[in-house]
Amino acid sequence: MPRVVVFDRTGAPDVLRIAEEPVVEPAEGEVRIRIEAIGVNRLDQMMRAGSYPGPVRLPRARLGCEGTGVVDAVGPGVEGLAAGDAVLVTAVPAMDLNGTYAEYTTVPATTVVARPDGLDATGAAALWVAYSTAYGALVEKGGTRPGDHVLITAASSSVGLAAIQVARQIGAVPLAVTRHAAKKEGLLAAGAAAVIVTDDEDVAEAARRHSGGAGADIILDSVMGPGLADLAKAARPGGTLVTAGWLDPRPATFPMTWPLTILGYASFEHTLDPVVVRRIAAFLDAGLRNGALRPTVDRVFGLDEIVEAHRYLERGQQVGKIVVTV
Ligand SMILES: NC(=O)c1ccc[n+]([C@@H]2O[C@H](COP(=O)([O-])OP(=O)(O)OC[C@H]3O[C@@H](n4cnc5c(N)ncnc54)[C@H](OP(=O)(O)O)[C@@H]3O)[C@@H](O)[C@H]2O)c1
């Protein structure tokens, strides 16, 4: 029988275990996908650990909001998809029921798009969440324009690296922020116009220096925590700060830097909207074709190594995406 990753209680990575489940016949409007590779995300870690804000139906909860594979069966009423098509899963809002950490999953046909040409399964598993989040937060939400200076925290994260490339693709100037000087060369090689190392320098002063004295037009922050207030000082007057994650779980101090627009970003506001999904897919296809977008895979695990993959995610030393092949 096909393998699936489940957990019966929330907790440390070793709550994850491999079980077997029969495949589910796709209902009206659904497709069944034979998963080839999975992108591991912080959202998965939060659900597994018990800090996910939505419901988690235990025991035998499934996991995984990102994956790529081949359409295996098509339910009644589905048009434009056929068995054998290579696809990306674009959203799994109820991942405890039909998560992607499995050999098969069944999802609404509206939540898959064609896998872009030229990407193998591993590269494709590193694409959607990171790049749709970076594009959605910077372009759709933040309104980033050519020439804007874009300050990107956790720049070595998969979302951060994607944001550097998305900014480059639209003609903006990406300024990468990391805590560690050792990551500086790698971030410059990834396309950052400048790298700010928060262990060594003041982020606001450095952002002004790298933007002709003005400050950042757009800030994409995935860290929050007490550093948010200092980060806001890096914005130009009238700039925009988009918060997309909270890698630092400590309380954030509300910044007293005016005028500044602060926007919270959750990718589901775009990835569940077929019209925006079409725009995202078109943007990603164009960027992959012209070479501006190059998904970064840090390390690949097998499905049987899922516990180790989550331990590795928690160590936080990756540069780019952790992928699990099935
Ligand atoms: N809003 C959305 O819809 C959405 C969608 C997807 C992901 N996200 C969020 O985006 C963020 C990045 O996700 P990811 O999967 O790309 O992450 P990731 O690859 O796991 O990010 C790891 C990097 O984040 C930085 N980091 C970790 N803990 C930190 C801390 N306490 N303070 C500062 N930096 C820290 C580190 O970079 P340095 O060592 O270089 O500092 C680390 O290398 C997460 O917060 C995730 O929840 C949001």
The ligand as an SDF file (V2000), in Angstrom:
LIG
                    3D

 48 52  0  0  0  0  0  0  0  0999 V2000
    3.4240   34.5490    4.6760 N   0  0  0  0  0  0  0  0  0  0  0  0
    3.4520   33.4340    3.9630 C   0  0  0  0  0  0  0  0  0  0  0  0
    2.5130   33.1370    3.2660 O   0  0  0  0  0  0  0  0  0  0  0  0
    4.6480   32.5640    4.0100 C   0  0  0  0  0  0  0  0  0  0  0  0
    4.8210   31.5110    3.1040 C   0  0  0  0  0  0  0  0  0  0  0  0
    5.9900   30.7520    3.1840 C   0  0  0  0  0  0  0  0  0  0  0  0
    6.9270   31.0280    4.1660 C   0  0  0  0  0  0  0  0  0  0  0  0
    6.7010   32.0450    5.0320 N   0  0  0  0  0  0  0  0  0  0  0  0
    7.6440   32.3910    6.1000 C   0  0  0  0  0  0  0  0  0  0  0  0
    8.8450   32.8240    5.4930 O   0  0  0  0  0  0  0  0  0  0  0  0
    9.9060   32.5890    6.4180 C   0  0  0  0  0  0  0  0  0  0  0  0
   11.0160   31.8900    5.7010 C   0  0  0  0  0  0  0  0  0  0  0  0
   10.5760   30.5910    5.3750 O   0  0  0  0  0  0  0  0  0  0  0  0
   11.5910   29.5570    4.7220 P   0  0  0  0  0  0  0  0  0  0  0  0
   10.9500   28.2290    4.6950 O   0  0  0  0  0  0  0  0  0  0  0  0
   12.1060   30.1490    3.4840 O   0  0  0  0  0  0  0  0  0  0  0  0
   12.7050   29.5970    5.9050 O   0  0  0  0  0  0  0  0  0  0  0  0
   14.0390   28.8570    6.0670 P   0  0  0  0  0  0  0  0  0  0  0  0
   14.6150   28.5370    4.7410 O   0  0  0  0  0  0  0  0  0  0  0  0
   13.8390   27.7830    7.0430 O   0  0  0  0  0  0  0  0  0  0  0  0
   14.8870   30.0790    6.7620 O   0  0  0  0  0  0  0  0  0  0  0  0
   16.0250   29.8460    7.4290 C   0  0  0  0  0  0  0  0  0  0  0  0
   16.7880   31.1700    7.6220 C   0  0  0  0  0  0  0  0  0  0  0  0
   16.0410   32.1150    8.3650 O   0  0  0  0  0  0  0  0  0  0  0  0
   16.9080   32.8940    9.1790 C   0  0  0  0  0  0  0  0  0  0  0  0
   16.4560   32.8010   10.5700 N   0  0  0  0  0  0  0  0  0  0  0  0
   16.0560   31.7070   11.2360 C   0  0  0  0  0  0  0  0  0  0  0  0
   15.7090   32.0350   12.5090 N   0  0  0  0  0  0  0  0  0  0  0  0
   15.9210   33.3430   12.6290 C   0  0  0  0  0  0  0  0  0  0  0  0
   15.7880   34.2560   13.7090 C   0  0  0  0  0  0  0  0  0  0  0  0
   15.3340   33.8750   14.9020 N   0  0  0  0  0  0  0  0  0  0  0  0
   16.1100   35.5240   13.4820 N   0  0  0  0  0  0  0  0  0  0  0  0
   16.5670   35.9150   12.2920 C   0  0  0  0  0  0  0  0  0  0  0  0
   16.7070   35.0910   11.2200 N   0  0  0  0  0  0  0  0  0  0  0  0
   16.3860   33.8260   11.4020 C   0  0  0  0  0  0  0  0  0  0  0  0
   18.2850   32.3110    9.0660 C   0  0  0  0  0  0  0  0  0  0  0  0
   19.0540   33.1480    8.2260 O   0  0  0  0  0  0  0  0  0  0  0  0
   20.3910   33.8750    8.7730 P   0  0  0  0  0  0  0  0  0  0  0  0
   21.1040   32.8480    9.5840 O   0  0  0  0  0  0  0  0  0  0  0  0
   21.0850   34.2250    7.5110 O   0  0  0  0  0  0  0  0  0  0  0  0
   20.0080   35.0690    9.5510 O   0  0  0  0  0  0  0  0  0  0  0  0
   18.0380   30.9480    8.4340 C   0  0  0  0  0  0  0  0  0  0  0  0
   19.0820   30.5260    7.5710 O   0  0  0  0  0  0  0  0  0  0  0  0
    9.3170   31.7750    7.5790 C   0  0  0  0  0  0  0  0  0  0  0  0
    9.0330   32.6700    8.6280 O   0  0  0  0  0  0  0  0  0  0  0  0
    8.0310   31.2330    7.0060 C   0  0  0  0  0  0  0  0  0  0  0  0
    7.0590   30.9960    8.0040 O   0  0  0  0  0  0  0  0  0  0  0  0
    5.5950   32.8070    4.9710 C   0  0  0  0  0  0  0  0  0  0  0  0
  1  2  1  0
  2  3  2  0
  2  4  1  0
  4  5  1  0
  4 48  2  0
  5  6  2  0
  6  7  1  0
  7  8  2  0
  8  9  1  0
  8 48  1  0
  9 10  1  0
  9 46  1  0
 10 11  1  0
 11 12  1  0
 11 44  1  0
 12 13  1  0
 13 14  1  0
 14 15  2  0
 14 16  1  0
 14 17  1  0
 17 18  1  0
 18 19  2  0
 18 20  1  0
 18 21  1  0
 21 22  1  0
 22 23  1  0
 23 24  1  0
 23 42  1  0
 24 25  1  0
 25 26  1  0
 25 36  1  0
 26 27  1  0
 26 35  1  0
 27 28  2  0
 28 29  1  0
 29 30  1  0
 29 35  2  0
 30 31  1  0
 30 32  2  0
 32 33  1  0
 33 34  2  0
 34 35  1  0
 36 37  1  0
 36 42  1  0
 37 38  1  0
 38 39  2  0
 38 40  1  0
 38 41  1  0
 42 43  1  0
 44 45  1  0
 44 46  1  0
 46 47  1  0
M  CHG  2   8   1  16  -1
M  END
$$$$
